[in-house]
């Protein structure tokens, strides 16, 4: 996911994927329409402003849900890279699988519990701040029309958080309920991989059912709890597609982690290779180093220390007529902006960084000295050679 950092909570980086911007705008627009229907007497801008606040609070609740996962994971010694908000909600980027079934269930269940507690808290706040009974307010427009802005917010946030909590308890991996089920199977069988395969298959089944149900809704079929209609049907189908894909990827990631377990970067990195200096003209870089080789990027070194990296993409930004007078230092990415690895770092961790940064190689540094390059394709080749037929 391509995400940008917005801050930190309890030492955990909070990131936002660009797909989140789309869903945030869509949710704000939809909520403005909902609140306008609830309050036909309000000025036109008030429902939009309240929709914006509700969207922010909603995603704040998602962050709290994921933060609960992350804090419990950290308590048990698991490293949490970040929390990322994206199109379908949020995800805690926990570096490794939990060491035991007990840890798994505790990390998994705390998220839905947080959402349910938030939902109940918002409903209690709604009940305490308005004299309207929740039953009548939930079934008639006149009930909603009597709510003020604050009461409207908490009356909407309460049920939404309850739905999030209950939905995440579905026994479909990688939802929290699927992780709880995996912990139960893992504890009974002692086999993490087989347990993961079973719950991932269940996640794929749930995803397929949601896709079919969503398509049926778009054709006018009315389903209990979900209703009918094009918008709702498409959204349910998208959720199903995401759940199916996530379940498939989760099992693939476990298999990959198992294959790479116990292996370090210095086993797979390229120890020898060409380097260039910051003063080298691009014309020399292109003709002497890039043409005729399969390298996508070259490390830029001065006195044995890495000072940057220059890639094919960087070179393409400069017109060929200017290559002879443009030094590498003018277009290279400096060392401080690069993702790097260390020789003793686990290969699985380095591969995650390659994927997160969406790059093909990582410079390998030992106390600031360049000692090698870890290439994504070398990891793929190693996996092909070691995979059982």
C-alpha positions as CSV (number, residue, x, y, z in Angstrom):
1,X,0.0,0.0,0.0
2,X,1.2,3.5,-0.8
3,X,0.6,5.5,2.3
4,X,1.7,8.7,4.0
5,X,2.5,9.3,7.6
6,X,0.2,11.5,9.7
7,X,1.6,11.0,13.2
8,X,2.4,8.6,16.0
9,X,0.4,7.2,19.0
10,X,2.2,5.3,21.8
11,X,5.2,5.1,19.5
12,X,3.2,3.4,16.7
13,X,3.2,5.2,13.3
14,X,-0.2,6.1,11.9
15,X,-0.3,6.1,8.1
16,X,-3.1,6.8,5.6
17,X,-3.3,5.0,2.3
18,X,-4.4,7.1,-0.7
19,X,-7.4,4.9,-1.2
20,X,-8.7,6.1,2.2
21,X,-9.1,9.6,0.7
22,X,-11.7,8.2,-1.7
23,X,-13.7,6.4,0.9
24,X,-13.5,9.4,3.3
25,X,-14.9,11.8,0.7
26,X,-17.6,9.2,-0.3
27,X,-18.6,8.7,3.3
28,X,-18.7,12.4,4.1
29,X,-21.0,13.0,1.1
30,X,-23.3,10.1,2.0
31,X,-23.5,11.1,5.6
32,X,-24.4,14.7,4.6
33,X,-27.3,13.3,2.7
34,X,-28.4,11.0,5.6
35,X,-28.2,13.9,8.1
36,X,-30.1,16.2,5.8
37,X,-32.9,13.6,5.6
38,X,-32.9,13.3,9.4
39,X,-33.0,17.0,9.9
40,X,-34.9,18.6,7.0
41,X,-35.1,22.0,8.9
42,X,-31.3,22.4,9.2
43,X,-29.4,24.9,7.0
44,X,-27.7,23.2,3.9
45,X,-24.2,23.5,5.3
46,X,-24.9,21.9,8.7
47,X,-25.5,18.3,7.5
48,X,-22.2,18.6,5.4
49,X,-20.2,19.8,8.4
50,X,-21.7,17.2,10.6
51,X,-21.0,14.5,8.0
52,X,-17.3,15.6,7.9
53,X,-17.0,15.4,11.7
54,X,-18.8,12.0,11.7
55,X,-16.4,10.6,9.1
56,X,-13.4,11.9,11.1
57,X,-14.7,10.3,14.3
58,X,-15.6,7.1,12.6
59,X,-12.0,6.7,11.3
60,X,-10.8,7.7,14.7
61,X,-12.7,4.8,16.1
62,X,-11.1,2.5,13.5
63,X,-7.7,3.8,14.7
64,X,-8.6,2.9,18.3
65,X,-9.7,-0.6,17.2
66,X,-6.3,-1.2,15.5
67,X,-4.4,0.5,18.3
68,X,-5.9,-2.0,20.7
69,X,-4.6,-4.8,18.6
70,X,-1.2,-3.1,18.4
71,X,-0.8,-2.4,22.1
72,X,-1.6,-5.9,23.1
73,X,0.8,-7.2,20.4
74,X,3.5,-5.0,21.7
75,X,2.9,-6.2,25.2
76,X,3.7,-9.7,24.0
77,X,6.9,-8.6,22.3
78,X,5.6,-8.4,18.8
79,X,6.9,-5.5,16.8
80,X,4.2,-3.3,15.2
81,X,5.5,-1.3,12.2
82,X,2.4,0.9,11.8
83,X,-1.3,1.3,11.6
84,X,-2.6,2.1,8.2
85,X,-6.1,3.4,7.2
86,X,-7.2,2.3,3.7
87,X,-10.2,1.8,1.5
88,X,-11.8,-1.0,3.7
89,X,-10.9,0.3,7.1
90,X,-7.6,-0.2,8.9
91,X,-4.8,-2.7,9.5
92,X,-2.1,-3.1,12.1
93,X,1.2,-4.1,10.4
94,X,2.5,-6.6,12.9
95,X,5.9,-7.9,11.9
96,X,5.5,-11.5,12.8
97,X,2.9,-14.2,13.5
98,X,2.1,-14.5,17.2
99,X,4.3,-17.0,19.1
100,X,1.4,-18.9,20.6
101,X,-2.3,-19.5,20.3
102,X,-3.0,-17.7,23.5
103,X,-1.2,-14.6,22.3
104,X,-3.2,-14.8,19.0
105,X,-6.6,-14.9,20.6
106,X,-5.8,-12.0,23.0
107,X,-4.4,-9.8,20.2
108,X,-7.4,-10.6,17.9
109,X,-10.3,-10.3,20.3
110,X,-9.3,-6.9,21.8
111,X,-10.2,-5.1,18.6
112,X,-13.8,-6.1,18.4
113,X,-14.2,-5.6,22.1
114,X,-12.9,-2.1,21.7
115,X,-15.4,-1.4,18.9
116,X,-18.3,-2.9,20.9
117,X,-17.4,-0.9,24.0
118,X,-17.2,2.3,21.9
119,X,-20.6,1.5,20.4
120,X,-22.2,1.0,23.8
121,X,-20.6,4.1,25.1
122,X,-21.9,6.2,22.2
123,X,-25.4,4.7,22.7
124,X,-25.3,5.5,26.4
125,X,-24.2,9.0,25.6
126,X,-27.2,9.3,23.2
127,X,-29.6,8.1,25.8
128,X,-28.2,10.5,28.4
129,X,-28.2,13.6,26.2
130,X,-31.7,13.3,24.8
131,X,-35.2,12.6,26.2
132,X,-36.2,10.7,23.1
133,X,-36.4,6.9,23.5
134,X,-33.8,5.1,21.3
135,X,-36.4,2.7,20.0
136,X,-38.6,5.5,18.7
137,X,-35.7,7.5,17.4
138,X,-34.3,4.5,15.5
139,X,-37.6,3.9,13.6
140,X,-39.0,7.3,12.8
141,X,-37.7,10.4,11.0
142,X,-39.5,12.6,13.5
143,X,-37.4,11.1,16.3
144,X,-34.2,11.9,14.6
145,X,-35.4,15.4,13.7
146,X,-35.5,16.3,17.3
147,X,-31.9,15.4,17.9
148,X,-29.2,18.1,18.1
149,X,-25.8,17.8,16.4
150,X,-24.1,16.1,19.2
151,X,-27.0,13.6,19.8
152,X,-27.1,12.9,16.1
153,X,-23.4,12.1,16.1
154,X,-23.4,9.7,19.0
155,X,-26.7,8.1,17.8
156,X,-25.0,7.3,14.5
157,X,-21.6,6.3,15.9
158,X,-23.1,3.9,18.4
159,X,-24.7,1.3,16.0
160,X,-21.9,1.7,13.5
161,X,-19.2,0.7,16.0
162,X,-21.4,-2.2,17.2
163,X,-21.7,-3.4,13.6
164,X,-17.9,-3.1,13.1
165,X,-17.3,-5.1,16.3
166,X,-19.7,-7.9,15.4
167,X,-18.6,-8.0,11.7
168,X,-15.0,-8.5,12.8
169,X,-16.0,-11.5,14.9
170,X,-17.1,-13.4,11.8
171,X,-15.0,-16.6,11.6
172,X,-13.4,-15.6,8.3
173,X,-9.6,-15.0,8.2
174,X,-8.1,-12.5,8.3
175,X,-10.9,-10.9,10.2
176,X,-10.5,-11.0,14.0
177,X,-13.0,-13.8,14.4
178,X,-11.0,-15.8,11.9
179,X,-7.9,-15.3,14.0
180,X,-9.7,-16.4,17.1
181,X,-10.8,-19.5,15.3
182,X,-7.3,-20.1,14.1
183,X,-6.0,-19.9,17.6
184,X,-8.5,-22.5,18.7
185,X,-7.5,-24.8,15.9
186,X,-3.8,-24.1,16.4
187,X,-4.1,-24.9,20.1
188,X,-5.9,-28.2,19.5
189,X,-3.7,-29.4,16.6
190,X,-0.3,-27.7,17.3
191,X,0.0,-27.0,13.5
192,X,-0.1,-23.3,12.6
193,X,0.1,-23.8,8.9
194,X,-2.7,-26.3,8.7
195,X,-4.9,-24.1,10.9
196,X,-4.1,-21.1,8.8
197,X,-5.0,-23.0,5.6
198,X,-8.4,-24.0,7.1
199,X,-9.4,-20.5,8.3
200,X,-8.2,-18.9,5.0
201,X,-10.4,-21.3,3.1
202,X,-13.3,-20.2,5.3
203,X,-12.4,-16.6,4.6
204,X,-12.4,-17.3,0.9
205,X,-15.8,-18.9,1.3
206,X,-17.3,-15.9,3.2
207,X,-15.8,-13.6,0.6
208,X,-17.3,-15.6,-2.3
209,X,-20.7,-15.6,-0.6
210,X,-20.5,-11.8,-0.1
211,X,-19.7,-11.3,-3.7
212,X,-22.6,-13.4,-4.9
213,X,-25.0,-11.7,-2.4
214,X,-23.8,-8.2,-3.4
215,X,-24.4,-9.0,-7.1
216,X,-27.9,-10.4,-6.3
217,X,-28.7,-7.1,-4.4
218,X,-27.7,-5.1,-7.5
219,X,-30.4,-7.0,-9.4
220,X,-33.1,-6.2,-6.9
221,X,-32.9,-9.2,-4.5
222,X,-33.7,-8.2,-0.9
223,X,-31.5,-9.8,1.7
224,X,-32.1,-9.8,5.4
225,X,-29.9,-7.4,7.2
226,X,-28.4,-6.1,4.0
227,X,-31.5,-5.0,2.1
228,X,-31.3,-4.4,-1.7
229,X,-30.1,-1.8,-4.2
230,X,-27.1,-1.0,-6.5
231,X,-25.0,1.0,-4.0
232,X,-25.3,-1.5,-1.1
233,X,-24.9,-4.5,-3.4
234,X,-21.7,-3.1,-5.0
235,X,-20.3,-2.3,-1.6
236,X,-21.0,-5.8,-0.3
237,X,-19.4,-7.3,-3.4
238,X,-16.3,-5.2,-2.9
239,X,-16.0,-6.3,0.7
240,X,-16.4,-9.9,-0.4
241,X,-13.7,-9.5,-3.0
242,X,-11.4,-7.9,-0.5
243,X,-12.0,-10.6,2.1
244,X,-11.4,-13.4,-0.5
245,X,-8.1,-11.7,-1.7
246,X,-6.9,-11.0,1.9
247,X,-7.5,-14.6,2.9
248,X,-5.5,-15.9,-0.1
249,X,-2.7,-13.5,0.5
250,X,-2.5,-14.3,4.2
251,X,-1.9,-18.0,3.6
252,X,0.7,-17.1,0.9
253,X,2.5,-14.8,3.4
254,X,2.6,-17.5,6.0
255,X,4.1,-20.0,3.5
256,X,6.6,-17.3,2.5
257,X,7.6,-16.5,6.1
258,X,8.1,-20.2,6.8
259,X,10.3,-20.6,3.7
260,X,12.4,-17.6,4.8
261,X,12.5,-18.4,8.5
262,X,16.0,-18.5,10.0
263,X,17.6,-16.9,7.0
264,X,19.5,-13.6,7.1
265,X,20.1,-10.9,4.6
266,X,23.9,-11.7,4.3
267,X,23.0,-15.2,2.9
268,X,21.2,-13.8,-0.1
269,X,22.7,-10.3,-0.7
270,X,25.1,-9.6,-3.6
271,X,28.5,-8.9,-1.9
272,X,30.3,-7.7,-5.0
273,X,29.0,-5.3,-7.6
274,X,29.7,-2.0,-9.3
275,X,29.4,1.3,-7.5
276,X,29.6,4.8,-8.8
277,X,30.8,8.1,-7.4
278,X,28.6,11.2,-7.0
279,X,30.6,13.1,-9.5
280,X,30.2,10.6,-12.3
281,X,28.4,12.1,-15.4
282,X,25.1,10.4,-16.4
283,X,26.5,9.6,-19.8
284,X,29.2,7.4,-18.3
285,X,26.7,5.9,-15.9
286,X,24.4,4.9,-18.7
287,X,26.9,3.6,-21.2
288,X,29.4,2.0,-18.9
289,X,27.2,0.7,-16.1
290,X,23.5,0.4,-17.1
291,X,23.6,-0.6,-20.8
292,X,24.5,-4.2,-21.0
293,X,23.6,-5.1,-17.4
294,X,20.4,-6.1,-15.7
295,X,20.8,-3.6,-12.9
296,X,17.8,-1.3,-12.0
297,X,19.8,0.9,-9.7
298,X,23.4,1.7,-8.7
299,X,24.7,2.5,-5.2
300,X,26.6,5.8,-5.0
301,X,29.6,5.6,-2.7
302,X,32.3,7.8,-1.4
303,X,35.1,6.4,0.7
304,X,33.2,3.1,1.1
305,X,30.2,4.8,2.6
306,X,26.8,4.9,0.9
307,X,25.7,8.4,0.0
308,X,22.8,7.6,-2.3
309,X,21.2,5.5,-5.0
310,X,20.6,6.3,-8.6
311,X,18.0,4.3,-10.6
312,X,16.8,4.0,-14.2
313,X,13.8,6.1,-13.2
314,X,16.0,8.9,-12.0
315,X,18.0,8.9,-15.2
316,X,14.8,9.1,-17.3
317,X,14.0,12.4,-15.8
318,X,17.0,14.0,-17.5
319,X,17.0,14.6,-21.3
320,X,19.7,12.6,-23.0
321,X,21.3,15.8,-24.4
322,X,22.1,16.8,-20.8
323,X,23.6,13.5,-19.6
324,X,27.2,14.5,-20.4
325,X,27.0,17.6,-18.1
326,X,24.8,16.2,-15.3
327,X,26.5,14.4,-12.4
328,X,24.9,11.5,-10.5
329,X,24.8,13.6,-7.4
330,X,22.2,15.9,-8.9
331,X,19.6,13.2,-9.4
332,X,20.4,10.5,-6.9
333,X,18.3,9.8,-3.9
334,X,20.4,10.5,-0.8
335,X,21.2,7.9,1.8
336,X,18.9,9.5,4.4
337,X,15.8,9.0,2.2
338,X,16.6,5.3,1.4
339,X,15.3,2.1,3.0
340,X,18.3,0.0,3.9
341,X,19.0,-3.4,5.5
342,X,21.7,-4.9,7.8
343,X,23.5,-8.2,7.2
344,X,22.0,-9.9,10.2
345,X,18.4,-8.7,9.5
346,X,15.9,-11.5,8.7
347,X,15.2,-11.9,5.0
348,X,11.5,-11.9,5.7
349,X,11.7,-8.5,7.3
350,X,13.8,-7.1,4.5
351,X,11.3,-8.5,1.9
352,X,8.5,-6.7,3.7
353,X,10.5,-3.4,3.5
354,X,11.0,-4.0,-0.2
355,X,7.3,-4.5,-0.7
356,X,6.4,-1.5,1.5
357,X,8.8,0.8,-0.3
358,X,7.9,-0.7,-3.7
359,X,11.5,-0.9,-4.7
360,X,13.6,-3.7,-6.3
361,X,16.7,-3.5,-4.1
362,X,17.9,-2.6,-0.6
363,X,21.5,-1.4,0.1
364,X,22.9,-3.5,2.9
365,X,24.9,-1.4,5.4
366,X,27.2,-2.5,8.3
367,X,27.9,0.5,10.5
368,X,27.4,2.8,7.6
369,X,29.7,0.9,5.2
370,X,28.1,-0.6,2.1
371,X,28.6,-4.4,2.2
372,X,26.1,-5.6,-0.4
373,X,22.8,-5.2,-2.2
374,X,19.7,-7.3,-1.5
375,X,17.7,-7.7,-4.7
376,X,14.0,-8.7,-4.8
377,X,14.6,-11.0,-7.8
378,X,17.4,-12.8,-5.9
379,X,15.0,-13.7,-3.1
380,X,12.5,-14.9,-5.7
381,X,15.1,-17.0,-7.4
382,X,16.2,-18.5,-4.1
383,X,12.6,-19.4,-3.3
384,X,12.2,-21.1,-6.7
385,X,15.4,-23.2,-6.1
386,X,14.4,-24.2,-2.5
387,X,10.7,-24.9,-3.2
388,X,9.8,-28.6,-3.0
389,X,8.5,-30.0,-6.3
